[in-house]
């Protein structure tokens, strides 16, 4: 088991049911943290996603990895539910050291490669609410507890670095706006948290092998390379554990304030902290995207993982 450097630390991974959130929660558990895992899908109730992954399964992974996993069903669009969650954390732990805003939940609502006026307006606005309002509501409730002692950290999980999102259209008006807004949140919160000795930043995984992505290519984590026949650039993809290890490294860094306000990627932080993905590699997806995939070059991950 990797080091227990987060023993005694309390984390909230908001949006921990699957994908990056599950990977982050599990890796925080491997570092010894107590992790509150929130989401809408439980063993007895599914969200609009209508998928089988549950927050209880995520909490069990946290505990099995060496931490303490606590599953709490929360709709992060409902302020009263989020306030009740924070009150519970305060009552049970008396502190909050790390907030990971990973709530998303809009894959099924995004329409790609169509003008914004040709897309369904209700779905577009729902995408923005799920991607942006949830983060605001959660931070509003959680930050009074997190700022009680210095050293607190907020990580805004998005898709794409600020540099990439600022220069590239993300193929959907609503998706583009959602992801760059979350990047900006990391910068803005850094400004507001600085007087309290706390930090905030935004973090993006690369091409994530989430449950939904694996299903899209009809592969599993064990045989994911079979998908390269369909999409050769999928060779740069990474497991959810990779971004999880990035979060654990940040949370365990006593000088994490040096990153405050920045937009970071899992590949960038792997080089900085020395962690690897589950296969021992260090994929650098955003550099690959800019230098290989976007220019239309043949897929070749040499030098990128």
C-alpha positions as CSV (number, residue, x, y, z in Angstrom):
1,X,0.0,0.0,0.0
2,X,1.2,3.5,-0.8
3,X,2.1,5.9,2.1
4,X,-0.5,6.8,4.6
5,X,0.4,10.5,4.5
6,X,-3.2,11.7,4.6
7,X,-4.1,9.8,7.8
8,X,-6.3,12.1,9.9
9,X,-7.3,14.2,7.0
10,X,-10.9,14.6,6.0
11,X,-12.0,14.9,2.3
12,X,-15.2,15.5,0.5
13,X,-15.3,14.2,-3.0
14,X,-18.5,15.7,-4.4
15,X,-19.5,13.6,-7.4
16,X,-17.8,10.3,-6.4
17,X,-20.2,7.8,-7.9
18,X,-18.0,6.8,-11.0
19,X,-15.3,8.0,-13.3
20,X,-12.8,10.5,-12.0
21,X,-14.6,11.0,-8.7
22,X,-14.4,7.3,-7.9
23,X,-10.7,7.2,-8.8
24,X,-10.0,10.2,-6.7
25,X,-11.9,8.9,-3.7
26,X,-10.1,5.5,-3.9
27,X,-6.7,7.0,-4.1
28,X,-7.3,9.3,-1.2
29,X,-8.3,6.2,0.7
30,X,-5.1,4.6,-0.3
31,X,-3.3,7.5,1.3
32,X,-5.3,7.0,4.5
33,X,-7.9,9.8,4.3
34,X,-11.4,9.8,5.6
35,X,-13.5,10.4,2.4
36,X,-17.1,11.5,2.2
37,X,-18.3,10.1,-1.2
38,X,-21.4,11.9,-2.5
39,X,-23.6,11.5,-5.5
40,X,-27.2,10.7,-6.4
41,X,-27.1,7.0,-7.3
42,X,-27.3,4.4,-4.4
43,X,-28.1,0.7,-4.2
44,X,-31.8,1.6,-4.1
45,X,-32.1,4.7,-6.3
46,X,-30.6,5.8,-9.6
47,X,-30.1,9.3,-11.0
48,X,-31.1,10.5,-14.5
49,X,-28.0,8.8,-15.7
50,X,-29.7,5.4,-15.0
51,X,-26.3,3.7,-14.5
52,X,-25.4,0.9,-12.1
53,X,-22.4,2.5,-10.3
54,X,-23.2,3.6,-6.7
55,X,-21.7,5.8,-4.0
56,X,-21.7,2.8,-1.6
57,X,-19.4,0.9,-4.0
58,X,-17.1,3.9,-4.1
59,X,-17.0,4.2,-0.3
60,X,-16.2,0.5,0.0
61,X,-13.3,1.0,-2.4
62,X,-12.0,3.8,-0.2
63,X,-12.1,1.6,2.9
64,X,-10.6,-1.4,1.2
65,X,-7.7,0.8,0.1
66,X,-6.9,1.8,3.7
67,X,-9.0,4.8,4.3
68,X,-12.5,5.4,5.7
69,X,-15.2,5.7,3.1
70,X,-18.5,7.3,3.9
71,X,-21.3,7.3,1.3
72,X,-23.9,10.1,1.5
73,X,-26.6,10.6,-1.1
74,X,-26.7,14.2,-2.1
75,X,-28.1,16.1,-5.0
76,X,-25.7,19.0,-5.2
77,X,-28.3,21.2,-6.9
78,X,-30.3,21.2,-3.7
79,X,-28.7,23.7,-1.2
80,X,-30.5,22.2,1.8
81,X,-29.0,18.7,1.1
82,X,-25.5,20.1,0.7
83,X,-25.8,22.1,3.9
84,X,-27.0,19.0,5.7
85,X,-23.9,17.2,4.4
86,X,-21.5,19.8,5.7
87,X,-23.3,19.9,9.0
88,X,-22.8,16.1,9.3
89,X,-19.1,16.4,8.4
90,X,-18.7,19.0,11.0
91,X,-20.5,17.0,13.7
92,X,-18.6,13.8,12.9
93,X,-15.1,15.1,12.1
94,X,-15.0,18.7,13.3
95,X,-13.0,19.7,10.2
96,X,-12.7,19.5,6.4
97,X,-9.3,19.5,4.8
98,X,-10.0,18.9,1.2
99,X,-13.0,19.6,-1.1
100,X,-13.0,18.0,-4.5
101,X,-15.7,19.5,-6.7
102,X,-16.1,16.8,-9.3
103,X,-19.8,17.1,-9.9
104,X,-20.8,16.8,-13.6
105,X,-23.5,14.4,-14.7
106,X,-24.3,15.8,-18.1
107,X,-22.8,13.4,-20.6
108,X,-26.2,12.3,-21.9
109,X,-27.3,15.9,-22.4
110,X,-24.5,17.3,-24.5
111,X,-25.0,17.6,-28.2
112,X,-21.8,17.7,-30.3
113,X,-21.0,19.6,-33.5
114,X,-24.3,21.5,-33.7
115,X,-24.8,25.2,-33.3
116,X,-26.1,26.3,-29.9
117,X,-29.4,27.5,-31.4
118,X,-29.9,24.1,-33.0
119,X,-29.5,22.3,-29.6
120,X,-32.2,21.6,-27.1
121,X,-32.2,24.7,-24.8
122,X,-33.5,22.9,-21.7
123,X,-30.7,20.3,-22.0
124,X,-28.2,23.0,-22.5
125,X,-29.2,24.9,-19.5
126,X,-29.4,21.7,-17.5
127,X,-25.8,21.0,-18.5
128,X,-24.7,24.4,-17.1
129,X,-26.6,23.9,-13.9
130,X,-25.1,20.4,-13.3
131,X,-21.6,21.6,-14.2
132,X,-21.5,25.0,-12.6
133,X,-24.3,25.6,-10.1
134,X,-23.4,22.4,-8.3
135,X,-19.9,23.5,-7.7
136,X,-21.0,26.9,-6.5
137,X,-23.6,25.5,-4.1
138,X,-21.1,23.0,-2.7
139,X,-18.4,25.5,-2.2
140,X,-20.8,28.0,-0.6
141,X,-21.7,25.4,2.1
142,X,-18.3,23.8,2.6
143,X,-15.8,26.7,2.6
144,X,-16.8,28.1,6.0
145,X,-15.8,24.7,7.5
146,X,-12.7,24.3,5.3
147,X,-11.3,27.7,6.2
148,X,-11.4,27.2,10.0
149,X,-7.8,26.1,9.9
150,X,-5.0,26.9,7.4
151,X,-3.9,24.4,4.8
152,X,-7.3,23.6,3.3
153,X,-7.5,22.8,-0.4
154,X,-10.2,23.0,-3.0
155,X,-9.8,21.2,-6.3
156,X,-12.1,22.0,-9.2
157,X,-12.2,19.1,-11.6
158,X,-12.8,20.0,-15.2
159,X,-12.0,18.8,-18.7
160,X,-9.1,20.7,-20.3
161,X,-6.5,23.0,-19.0
162,X,-7.3,26.7,-18.9
163,X,-4.7,27.3,-21.7
164,X,-6.3,24.6,-23.9
165,X,-9.9,25.7,-23.3
166,X,-9.1,29.3,-23.8
167,X,-7.7,28.6,-27.3
168,X,-9.8,25.7,-28.5
169,X,-13.6,25.3,-29.2
170,X,-14.8,22.2,-27.4
171,X,-17.3,21.3,-30.1
172,X,-20.4,22.3,-28.1
173,X,-21.4,25.7,-26.8
174,X,-22.7,24.4,-23.5
175,X,-19.9,22.0,-22.9
176,X,-17.3,24.6,-23.7
177,X,-18.9,27.2,-21.4
178,X,-19.2,24.6,-18.6
179,X,-15.6,23.5,-18.6
180,X,-13.9,26.8,-18.9
181,X,-16.2,28.2,-16.1
182,X,-14.9,25.5,-13.7
183,X,-11.4,26.4,-14.6
184,X,-12.1,30.0,-13.7
185,X,-13.6,28.9,-10.4
186,X,-10.3,27.4,-9.3
187,X,-8.6,30.8,-9.9
188,X,-11.3,32.9,-8.3
189,X,-11.5,30.7,-5.2
190,X,-7.7,30.9,-4.8
191,X,-8.0,34.6,-4.5
192,X,-10.7,34.4,-1.9
193,X,-9.0,31.6,0.1
194,X,-5.6,33.1,0.2
195,X,-6.2,35.2,3.4
196,X,-7.2,32.0,5.2
197,X,-4.0,30.2,4.3
198,X,-5.9,27.9,2.0
199,X,-5.5,27.1,-1.7
200,X,-7.7,26.3,-4.7
201,X,-6.9,25.1,-8.2
202,X,-8.4,23.4,-11.2
203,X,-7.4,20.0,-12.4
204,X,-8.1,18.0,-15.5
205,X,-7.5,14.3,-16.3
206,X,-6.6,13.4,-19.8
207,X,-8.6,11.1,-22.0
208,X,-10.3,9.2,-19.1
209,X,-11.1,5.5,-19.3
210,X,-14.3,6.1,-17.3
211,X,-17.0,3.4,-17.2
212,X,-19.0,5.3,-19.8
213,X,-16.0,5.6,-22.1
214,X,-15.1,2.0,-21.8
215,X,-18.6,1.0,-22.7
216,X,-18.6,3.4,-25.7
217,X,-15.6,1.4,-27.1
218,X,-17.1,-1.9,-25.9
219,X,-13.9,-2.7,-23.9
220,X,-12.9,-3.1,-20.2
221,X,-10.0,-1.7,-18.2
222,X,-8.3,-5.1,-18.7
223,X,-8.5,-5.1,-22.5
224,X,-8.9,-1.3,-23.3
225,X,-6.1,-1.4,-25.9
226,X,-8.5,-3.4,-28.1
227,X,-10.2,0.0,-28.8
228,X,-7.2,1.3,-30.6
229,X,-8.4,-0.5,-33.7
230,X,-11.4,1.9,-33.6
231,X,-9.6,5.0,-32.3
232,X,-5.8,4.8,-32.4
233,X,-5.4,8.0,-30.3
234,X,-7.1,6.2,-27.4
235,X,-3.5,4.9,-26.7
236,X,-2.9,8.1,-24.7
237,X,-5.9,7.4,-22.4
238,X,-5.5,7.0,-18.6
239,X,-7.3,5.3,-15.8
240,X,-9.3,7.1,-13.1
241,X,-6.6,6.2,-10.7
242,X,-4.2,8.5,-12.4
243,X,-6.1,11.7,-11.6
244,X,-6.8,10.2,-8.2
245,X,-3.1,10.0,-7.6
246,X,-2.7,13.5,-8.7
247,X,-5.2,14.7,-6.1
248,X,-3.6,12.6,-3.4
249,X,-0.2,14.0,-4.2
250,X,-1.6,17.6,-4.0
251,X,-3.4,16.9,-0.8
252,X,-0.2,15.5,0.8
253,X,2.0,18.3,-0.4
254,X,2.8,20.7,2.5
255,X,3.7,23.4,-0.1
256,X,0.5,22.9,-2.2
257,X,-0.1,26.7,-2.0
258,X,2.5,27.1,-4.8
259,X,-0.1,25.7,-7.1
260,X,-3.0,27.9,-5.9
261,X,-4.9,29.6,-8.7
262,X,-3.3,27.4,-11.4
263,X,-4.8,25.1,-14.0
264,X,-3.1,21.7,-13.8
265,X,-3.3,18.3,-15.5
266,X,-2.8,14.8,-14.2
267,X,0.1,14.3,-16.7
268,X,1.8,17.5,-15.6
269,X,1.6,16.5,-11.9
270,X,2.8,13.0,-12.6
271,X,6.1,14.5,-13.7
272,X,6.2,16.8,-10.7
273,X,5.4,14.2,-8.0
274,X,6.6,11.0,-9.7
275,X,3.5,8.9,-9.6
276,X,2.3,6.7,-12.4
277,X,-0.9,5.3,-13.8
278,X,-1.8,1.7,-13.0
279,X,0.3,0.3,-15.8
280,X,3.4,2.2,-14.6
281,X,3.3,4.8,-17.4
282,X,2.9,8.6,-17.2
283,X,0.5,9.6,-20.0
284,X,0.6,13.3,-20.9
285,X,-2.7,13.6,-22.8
286,X,-2.9,17.4,-23.2
287,X,0.5,17.8,-24.6
288,X,-0.2,14.8,-26.9
289,X,-3.5,16.4,-28.0
290,X,-1.8,19.7,-28.9
291,X,1.2,18.2,-30.6
292,X,-0.2,15.0,-32.2
293,X,-3.9,14.6,-32.3
294,X,-5.1,18.1,-33.1
295,X,-2.6,18.6,-36.0
296,X,-3.9,15.4,-37.5
297,X,-0.7,13.4,-37.1
298,X,-0.8,9.6,-36.9
299,X,-1.3,8.2,-33.4
300,X,2.0,7.6,-31.7
301,X,2.4,8.0,-28.0
302,X,6.2,7.6,-28.0
303,X,7.5,10.3,-25.6
304,X,4.0,11.0,-24.3
305,X,3.5,8.1,-21.8
